[in-house]
Amino acid sequence: MSNRIIFHIDVNSAYLSWEAVYRLQHGAKIDLREIPSIVGGDSKKRHGIVLAKSIPAKKYNILTGETVYSALQKCPNLVIVPPNFERYLIASNALIELLREYSSKIQRYSIDEAFLDYTDGDKPWQEAAYEIKERVKNELGFTVNIGIGPNKLLAKMASDFKKPDMIHTLFKDEIKDKMWPLPVEELFMVGSRTKVKLNKRGIFTIGDLANLDRDYIYSWLKKPGLLIWEYANGIDNSKVRSKPLPVKSVGNSTTTSFDVDNRKEAHMILLALSEKVSMRMRSIDQYAYVVSVGIKNTDFISYSKQMKLDVPTDCTNTIYETAKKLFDELWQGEPLRQLSVSLSDLLDNNFYQLSFFEKDNRKEKLFDKTVDKIRNKFGQESVFRSCFLHSGINPLIGGVIMEEEYPMMSSKI
């Protein structure tokens, strides 16, 4: 596997770039990428964090993940635009379609990142990488960094070198000069806690970690330590997976714009979340055995509880009734800011066997499928339950891009 040629394609400031391109295509006179600007949530709805920032915004030391309020303190003239995930998914899909012209082996790593196996490519890899970069810029309107290496780990590390609109390589003979001098926290899988542990033992660079004795790191940090030691030495044999891993769980959560302090409001939010998560289950033709509910109070303390069903389900009402029961057992009456509903222990519906004790819920299944069909054709807001009228609760609450389809950093590349 040492002769592989792997590309990692990473969109530069993805959300902000896609937002800028869309606005320019629709008559905007100012390019968001050329002024201090961010894509961020509404602080009034408690989603007020910076999701993406322009290069001029970086000069004000604005950081991804900080609050919009904090960013405004640093730059009062900051332009803030709300996120539009449907728009970003369209742009992401356009990128993937372009990449398919160069290889059938493409792994969509997140909404703005992809791996491409170019080992058997038709052109020299240098020519192909440059062509991809320029085509994305000229045809799609945004820029990417492309990292190239013999495996996914090194390709990803390379794409994080100087930005934007750049191509970098990181092959085995370049590790010592290009990767080892970097701070250890820049290594994939080394988070803030691991950084502190390593620093306490005098390990400050990736090279320091790479040159530790293998048995020593294993005796100290066990398997996670061995994994980051291998990464520090450029070792990674994972394949570029064209097909996503099987979905293990499906969930939705929402942070409310107000403190939820009564059972009726909480139940309605759980209903909205249950509708979302059950619709996603039906879209992937799976049933769930386990229903879980999570809550976070205004002191940011989180609790969760789960229940295993006797019969697996994808039925909205069954999921909602179970979630409601779990919530009533879990909640202590304190004000809440976040609720979630998730499903796990999944199985394909073609392996599903009816139980003699299961109630006849054919009408509910028909109702769910009919509602799904209407929403898929006319939009999520085209039909909703009458109980949401005048309730102050948004029935579309908890809508997010499929986390399982486009996972963020996983434990293994």
C-alpha positions in Angstrom: 0.0 0.0 0.0 3.1 2.2 0.1 2.7 3.1 -3.6 -0.7 4.6 -3.3 -1.4 8.2 -4.3 -4.1 9.7 -2.1 -5.6 13.2 -2.4 -7.3 15.0 0.4 -9.5 17.8 -0.9 -10.4 20.5 1.7 -12.6 23.5 0.8 -11.1 26.7 2.1 -13.4 28.4 4.7 -16.2 26.3 3.3 -19.4 27.8 4.6 -18.2 31.3 4.1 -16.9 30.6 0.6 -20.1 28.9 -0.5 -22.1 31.7 1.0 -20.0 34.3 -0.9 -20.3 32.4 -4.2 -24.0 32.1 -3.9 -24.5 35.8 -3.1 -22.2 36.9 -6.0 -24.2 34.7 -8.4 -27.3 36.4 -7.2 -26.2 40.0 -7.7 -24.2 40.8 -4.6 -21.6 43.5 -5.1 -19.3 42.6 -2.2 -17.4 39.3 -1.9 -17.7 38.2 1.7 -14.3 36.6 1.4 -12.7 40.0 0.9 -14.1 41.7 4.0 -14.2 40.9 7.8 -17.2 38.5 7.8 -18.4 35.3 9.4 -21.1 32.7 9.0 -22.6 32.4 12.4 -25.7 31.5 14.3 -28.2 33.8 16.0 -27.0 34.6 19.5 -30.6 35.3 20.6 -31.4 31.6 19.8 -28.2 30.4 21.6 -26.6 29.2 18.5 -24.4 32.3 18.4 -21.0 30.8 17.5 -18.7 31.4 14.6 -19.0 28.6 12.0 -16.6 30.0 9.4 -14.6 33.2 9.0 -13.0 35.2 6.1 -9.3 35.7 5.9 -9.7 39.4 6.8 -11.6 38.4 9.9 -8.6 36.3 11.0 -6.6 39.5 11.3 -8.9 40.5 14.2 -8.1 37.1 15.9 -11.6 35.9 15.4 -11.7 32.1 16.0 -14.0 29.4 14.7 -16.2 28.2 17.6 -16.1 31.4 19.6 -19.3 33.3 20.3 -20.7 35.8 17.8 -20.8 38.3 20.7 -17.1 37.9 21.3 -16.3 38.2 17.6 -18.3 41.5 17.5 -16.3 42.8 20.4 -13.1 42.3 18.4 -14.5 43.7 15.2 -17.6 45.9 15.6 -18.0 46.2 11.8 -18.0 42.5 11.3 -20.5 41.2 8.7 -22.6 38.3 10.0 -24.6 36.0 7.7 -26.7 33.1 8.9 -25.9 29.5 7.8 -27.9 27.8 5.1 -27.0 24.1 5.2 -29.1 23.1 2.2 -27.2 25.6 0.1 -23.9 24.2 1.4 -24.9 20.6 0.6 -25.6 21.6 -3.0 -22.1 23.1 -3.3 -20.6 20.0 -1.6 -22.4 17.7 -4.0 -21.1 19.7 -7.0 -17.6 19.2 -5.7 -18.0 15.4 -5.4 -19.5 15.2 -8.9 -16.4 16.9 -10.3 -14.1 14.6 -8.3 -15.9 11.6 -9.7 -14.4 12.4 -13.1 -11.0 11.6 -11.8 -11.6 8.4 -9.7 -14.4 6.1 -8.6 -12.7 5.7 -5.2 -13.9 8.8 -3.3 -14.7 9.0 0.4 -16.8 11.9 1.5 -15.2 12.6 4.9 -17.3 15.6 5.8 -19.4 18.2 4.0 -16.3 20.1 3.0 -13.7 17.3 2.8 -13.1 14.3 0.6 -10.4 11.7 0.0 -9.7 10.5 -3.5 -7.6 7.5 -4.4 -5.6 8.5 -7.6 -3.3 5.4 -7.6 -4.6 4.2 -10.9 -5.3 7.6 -12.4 -5.0 8.3 -16.1 -2.7 11.4 -15.8 0.4 12.1 -13.8 -0.9 12.9 -10.3 0.7 16.4 -10.2 -1.2 17.3 -13.4 -4.4 15.9 -12.0 -4.2 17.7 -8.7 -3.5 21.1 -10.4 -6.4 20.5 -12.8 -8.8 19.7 -10.0 -7.8 22.8 -8.1 -8.2 25.1 -11.1 -11.5 23.5 -12.2 -13.0 23.9 -8.8 -12.0 27.6 -8.7 -13.2 28.3 -12.3 -16.3 26.2 -12.6 -17.6 26.2 -9.0 -16.3 29.5 -7.8 -14.5 28.5 -4.6 -11.0 27.3 -3.7 -9.6 24.1 -2.2 -6.4 22.9 -0.7 -5.2 19.5 -1.9 -2.9 17.4 0.2 -1.2 14.5 -1.5 0.5 11.5 0.1 0.8 7.7 0.2 -2.0 7.4 2.7 -5.0 9.3 4.0 -3.3 10.5 7.2 -0.4 12.2 5.4 -2.7 13.6 2.6 -4.9 15.2 5.3 -1.9 16.6 7.2 -0.6 18.0 3.9 -3.8 19.8 3.1 -3.6 21.7 6.3 -0.3 23.4 5.4 -0.4 26.9 4.0 -3.8 28.1 2.8 -5.8 29.0 0.7 -5.8 27.6 -2.9 -2.7 25.5 -2.5 -1.3 22.0 -3.3 1.1 20.3 -0.8 2.7 16.9 -0.7 3.7 14.8 2.3 5.4 11.6 1.3 7.5 9.3 3.6 10.8 11.0 2.8 9.2 14.4 3.6 7.9 13.6 7.1 11.0 14.5 9.0 11.3 18.0 7.4 7.6 18.9 6.9 5.7 17.2 9.7 8.0 16.5 12.7 8.8 20.2 13.5 5.0 21.0 13.9 3.5 21.4 17.4 2.2 18.0 18.6 -1.4 19.3 18.8 -1.4 19.7 15.0 -1.3 15.9 14.6 -4.6 14.3 13.7 -6.3 12.8 16.8 -4.2 14.9 19.3 -6.8 17.0 21.2 -6.3 19.5 24.0 -6.3 17.0 26.8 -3.8 14.7 25.0 -1.6 17.8 24.3 -1.4 18.6 28.0 -0.5 15.0 28.9 2.3 15.0 26.2 3.6 18.4 27.1 3.9 17.4 30.8 6.4 14.7 29.7 8.4 17.1 27.4 6.7 16.1 24.2 6.1 19.4 22.3 6.5 18.5 18.6 5.2 15.7 16.4 8.9 14.6 16.1 9.2 14.3 19.8 6.2 11.9 19.8 7.4 10.0 16.8 10.8 9.3 18.3 9.4 7.8 21.6 9.9 4.1 22.2 6.8 2.3 20.9 6.5 0.1 23.9 6.8 3.1 26.2 3.9 5.0 24.6 1.8 1.9 24.7 2.5 1.2 28.4 1.6 4.9 29.1 -1.4 5.7 26.9 -2.4 2.2 25.7 -4.1 1.8 22.3 -4.9 5.6 21.8 -1.2 6.3 22.5 -0.1 3.7 20.0 -2.4 5.2 17.4 -1.1 8.7 17.6 2.5 7.3 17.7 1.8 5.6 14.4 0.3 8.7 13.0 3.4 10.7 14.1 5.4 8.2 12.1 3.1 8.5 9.0 1.7 5.0 9.5 -1.9 4.6 8.2 -3.2 1.7 6.2 -6.9 2.6 6.0 -8.6 2.5 2.6 -10.5 5.2 0.8 -14.0 3.9 1.4 -16.4 4.6 -1.5 -19.3 3.4 0.5 -20.1 5.0 3.9 -19.9 2.8 7.0 -23.2 1.4 8.2 -25.2 3.9 10.3 -25.1 2.9 14.0 -27.4 5.5 15.4 -29.6 8.4 14.3 -30.4 11.4 16.4 -31.5 15.0 16.5 -31.1 17.7 19.1 -32.1 21.3 19.5 -31.0 24.2 21.7 -34.1 26.2 22.5 -34.3 30.0 22.3 -36.0 30.1 25.7 -35.7 28.2 28.9 -38.1 25.2 28.9 -39.6 25.0 32.3 -42.8 23.1 31.8 -43.7 19.6 30.7 -46.1 20.5 28.0 -43.5 22.5 26.1 -40.9 19.8 26.6 -43.2 17.2 25.2 -43.9 19.3 22.1 -40.2 19.7 21.5 -39.8 15.9 21.9 -42.6 15.4 19.4 -40.8 17.6 16.8 -37.5 15.8 17.4 -39.3 12.4 17.2 -40.8 13.3 13.8 -37.4 14.3 12.5 -35.5 11.3 13.7 -38.3 8.8 12.7 -38.4 10.3 9.2 -34.7 9.8 8.9 -35.1 6.2 10.0 -37.7 5.5 7.3 -35.5 7.2 4.7 -32.7 4.6 5.3 -35.2 1.7 5.7 -34.2 0.7 9.2 -35.8 0.0 12.6 -34.5 0.8 16.0 -34.6 -1.2 19.3 -33.2 1.5 21.6 -34.7 5.0 22.1 -32.6 7.6 24.1 -33.5 11.0 25.4 -31.0 13.6 26.5 -31.5 16.9 28.3 -29.2 19.8 29.2 -30.2 22.3 31.9 -29.4 26.0 32.1 -26.3 25.1 34.3 -25.0 23.1 31.3 -25.4 19.8 33.2 -26.5 17.0 30.9 -28.5 13.8 31.6 -29.7 11.0 29.4 -31.8 7.9 29.7 -32.6 5.1 27.3 -35.0 2.2 26.8 -34.9 -1.0 24.8 -38.1 -1.8 23.0 -39.5 -5.3 22.8 -40.2 -4.7 19.1 -38.0 -2.5 16.9 -39.8 0.5 15.3 -39.6 3.4 12.9 -43.0 4.7 13.9 -43.2 8.3 14.9 -45.8 7.8 17.6 -44.0 4.9 19.2 -40.7 6.8 19.3 -42.5 9.9 20.7 -44.4 8.0 23.4 -41.2 6.3 24.5 -39.2 9.5 24.5 -41.9 11.2 26.5 -41.9 8.4 29.1 -38.1 8.6 29.4 -38.2 12.4 29.7 -40.8 12.2 32.5 -38.6 9.8 34.4 -35.5 11.9 33.8 -36.5 15.5 34.3 -36.2 17.0 37.8 -38.2 20.2 37.0 -35.2 22.5 36.4 -35.2 24.9 33.4 -33.7 23.3 30.2 -31.9 24.7 27.2 -31.3 21.5 25.1 -33.2 18.3 24.4 -32.3 15.4 22.1 -33.9 12.2 20.8 -31.7 9.4 19.3 -32.2 5.8 18.1 -29.7 3.0 18.1 -29.4 -0.8 17.9 -30.6 -0.6 14.3 -31.5 -3.3 11.9 -32.6 -3.4 8.3 -36.3 -3.7 7.8 -35.9 -6.7 5.6 -34.6 -8.6 8.7 -37.6 -7.4 10.7 -39.9 -10.2 12.0 -43.4 -9.3 13.3 -44.2 -10.2 16.8 -47.5 -11.9 17.8 -47.7 -9.4 20.6 -47.2 -6.3 18.4 -50.3 -4.1 18.1 -51.6 -3.5 14.6 -50.0 -0.2 13.6 -50.5 -0.4 9.9 -52.6 2.8 9.9 -49.8 4.6 11.7 -47.2 3.3 9.2 -49.4 4.4 6.3 -49.8 7.8 7.9 -46.1 8.3 8.5 -45.3 7.3 4.9 -47.9 9.6 3.5 -46.5 12.6 5.5 -43.0 11.7 4.5 -44.0 11.7 0.8 -45.7 15.1 1.1 -42.7 16.6 2.9 -40.2 15.2 0.5 -42.1 16.6 -2.5 -43.3 20.0 -1.1 -40.9 20.8 1.7 -40.6 20.1 5.4 -42.9 22.9 6.3 -45.7 21.8 4.0 -47.5 19.7 6.6 -47.3 19.7 10.4 -49.5 18.7 13.4 -52.2 21.1 14.5 -50.9 21.0 18.1 -48.0 23.2 17.0 -50.3 26.0 16.0 -50.0 29.0 18.3 -47.7 26.9 20.6 -44.6 29.0 20.0 -42.8 25.7 19.3 -41.2 25.3 15.8 -42.3 21.9 14.4 -39.1 22.0 12.2 -36.9 22.2 15.3 -33.7 20.1 15.4 -33.1 20.1 11.7 -29.5 19.3 10.9 -27.5 17.9 8.0 -27.1 14.1 8.3 -24.3 13.7 10.8 -24.0 10.0 10.1 -23.7 10.6 6.4 -21.1 13.3 6.7 -19.4 12.6 10.0 -16.9 15.0 11.5 -13.6 13.8 12.8 -13.9 10.1 13.6 -11.6 8.0 15.7 -10.0 6.5 12.6 -9.5 8.1 9.2 
